[in-house]
Amino acid sequence: MDVFLLWHVQHAPFLDGRPTEHCDENGVLVWHEEDGDDLKILGAYSTDQMARERIVRARTLPGFRDEPDCFYVGAYTLDEDQWTDGFVRAPRDA
C-alpha cells in the first residue's frame, strides 16, 4: 500500500540578490536545505488525488500562496525500508 506525502518548499532568498531557483531545467522542483530552504510536510494521504486537493487548499494560505508551485508529492510504500545504505556526514565550513 502506498501513501502520498505532501511537502512544500519555502526557498530562501539569495543575499546577493540572485533570483531564487525553484525548478531545474527540466521543471523539477529543487531545494537546498544547506542554503536555508525550508521543507514542510503538509500531510500523508491515501491517494495522490487527495494530496493534490490539499495543494489547492494550501495555495490560499499565507506563505504557501507566495510559492504556489513549490509543492511536492512523493509516493512511499508502507513497511518498506528507506535509506538502506546509510549516510555520511559532511563537515561544515567554519
Secondary structure, 3 states (H helix, E strand, C coil): CEEEEEEEEECCCCCCCCCCCCECCCCCECCCHHHCCEEEEEEEECCHHHHHHHHHHHCCCCCHHHCCCCEEEEEEECCCCCCCCCCCCCCCCC
